Amino acid sequence: MPRLRPSSIRARYTIATAVLSLVAFTLIGLGLDYTIRLRTQAITFLETQRVATDWIAAMQPGNTRPTPTNEVNLLQLVDSQGRVVQASAPLAGSPPLSSDQPSVDDRIQDRVECSTRHGCVLVTAIRVPPQVARQLWGGEPHFVYAGTREPLSLAEHHLELYAGAGALLATAFAAWTTWMVVGRTLRPIKAIREKTSEITVTDLSQRVPQPPGRDEIAQLARASNQNLAQLETAVDQLRHFASLVTHELRSPISGLRAQLEEALLYPGEMDPRSTIQTALSTTERCQAIINEVLMYAHIQTAVPAPHEPVDLGALVRQEVATRIRGVPVRARVDHDVKVMGNPLHLTGLLSNLLVNAQRHAATRVEVTVGGSGGQAVVTVTDDGDGIAPEDRERVFEPFTRLKDARRRDPKGSGLGLALCREVAGAHHGTLLIEDSPKGARFVLRLPAVDQP
């Protein structure tokens, strides 16, 4: 079955406008035609009534000849039997213009009478007043008919033709105007569509043309460009992240392959148990990197889980209590502070911060929990060598490991602090490194709930 509905918005709007315009202009034309027709007939009937009444007023005994005018030249005097007593020249020998005989109560009547001989005639029928009838015909009722042929504009339906032609012309103009206006309006959309088809994943630097103004199309172009910019940034970050992951996994996997190839080439010289242990250690490192990569990607891309109230002080006490090995960790909780968040993610954030602090501390790690300005504040401070100011933001980048970090933890992935920064951002908070008299001081700030 063929599609009857046009696929083009321009065509649909034009057709809809044409149909509505045709209906509207047809109704307007009919109304004008009816009004003009009634107005023309009313003016004509006023003239026929005037001529008829003047003729009646001029009647005298023995002299009832009609006095036609240029406009009203069809005059008849008819008795009660329907016989024509007097008539103007154009009606000589013609039957009465109308069979209507007005009553005493309704002496004047206007009618449109049509015949094959005279066509349509606008006729006014008047009953001769009783006193005139008594004076002239001994009281026998007589009737005067005064008429004029219907104007050509009405008789030949010129008015309807003009109205129809006007309605069609007005409809055509409305459709053409709609076609041009909609086309002009949709022109930027066509440009946006053509430009969008040129944009590919390999080249997201292009932008769609943005028309001037603040209308819906301009807003659409502006939003599209913003989305393209965000998409370009996300793809660039993804590519960078993928290259970092590849780089981090290449070294241990290359080392593992070299160990296995060496064991195959020199079976007598290599200790199988030692080779397997080394391979297992390398595999564990790869697995740890992959797990942290998946966690990092999950936090960045997954739909946030519903947050719930979390007692940050209790969470810190619980996490500190598990640190029974390594450098001692001391906690000081001024008062319980609650935040809205994911307990599992917040626990992972605190665990990574404490592991990092213990790795770099000389003798101790201090953790404090408090509140300030409607925020929950957690600080993790160690007494190690600290972090240079120029490196305080760089350490939060994925797979970034400073020289001291590689020395202290050769098997680390460099994703721990990046995960902490992502978790803080997902909870509408911040994680920064601030100045400290000795060592490094990490400060976590999160929006507090019911902060005293």
Secondary structure as UniProt FT lines:
FT   HELIX           9..58
FT   TURN            61..62
FT   STRAND          74..79
FT   TURN            80..81
FT   STRAND          84..87
FT   HELIX           89..91
FT   TURN            92..93
FT   STRAND          108..115
FT   TURN            116..118
FT   STRAND          119..127
FT   HELIX           130..137
FT   TURN            138..139
FT   STRAND          142..149
FT   HELIX           152..155
FT   HELIX           158..198
FT   TURN            201..202
FT   HELIX           216..265
FT   TURN            267..269
FT   HELIX           272..301
FT   STRAND          308..311
FT   HELIX           312..321
FT   STRAND          329..333
FT   STRAND          338..341
FT   HELIX           343..360
FT   STRAND          365..372
FT   TURN            373..374
FT   STRAND          375..382
FT   HELIX           389..391
FT   TURN            392..393
FT   HELIX           394..396
FT   TURN            398..399
FT   HELIX           403..408
FT   TURN            410..411
FT   HELIX           416..426
FT   TURN            427..428
FT   STRAND          430..434
FT   STRAND          441..449
//
